[in-house]
Amino acid sequence: MCQVVQMPKRKMRTRMDPERPDTIRGKEQNVKTSDHIPSTGREGLSAPEFILILLFSPLAGIIGFLIWHGEKPRKAKQSITIAAVMFLFYMIIFLF
């Protein structure tokens, strides 16, 4: 009496499907635009590093700058700034 009709199975396309085009609304996805490696040098000084440089300034700030100036420029800038401020602070205290 009742006849069951089966629909043909449709293959679901996922992100990992090699047959799926890499376009969504005409915009290409997963396209490498440059060979630039993201830098991890964007982070600043951590609290222990800040305290260490603050306590042993300006020598520790200069050493920190020399160590970090190539690979972590933000840390280097912060350490030399702390060293300069503490040097001025020490000069004011010792001269007066």
C-alpha positions, -999 to +999 in steps of 0.1 A: +000+000+000+025+027+011+056+028-008+087+043+008+108+065-014+144+070-005+161+102-015+196+099-029+223+104-003+240+138-004+277+141+006+281+167+033+309+191+026+331+201+055+359+225+059+384+197+055+368+184+023+393+188-006+364+191-031+350+221-013+360+255-028+378+279-006+354+307-013+326+320+008+306+348-008+334+353-033+361+358-007+390+335-008+397+317+025+429+301+038+451+321+015+486+329+028+493+365+021+529+368+033+558+347+046+560+369+077+564+348+109+544+364+137+567+379+163+565+368+199+584+400+208+552+420+212+548+411+249+562+434+275+580+428+307+565+404+332+561+414+368+593+396+380+614+410+352+601+445+360+609+442+397+644+427+389+652+456+366+638+481+391+659+468+420+691+464+401+688+495+378+704+509+357+728+480+351+700+454+348+681+477+324+711+480+301+718+443+303+681+436+295+682+460+266+713+443+251+698+409+255+663+417+241+670+445+215+669+421+185+642+396+193+620+413+218+620+451+210+591+460+234+609+444+264+641+461+254+625+495+252+608+491+286+639+479+302+660+508+289+633+533+299+632+519+335+670+521+336+670+557+324+643+568+349+661+550+378+694+565+368+679+600+370+663+591+403+696+579+417+714+610+405+689+633+422+691+614+454+729+612+455+735+648+444+711+664+469 
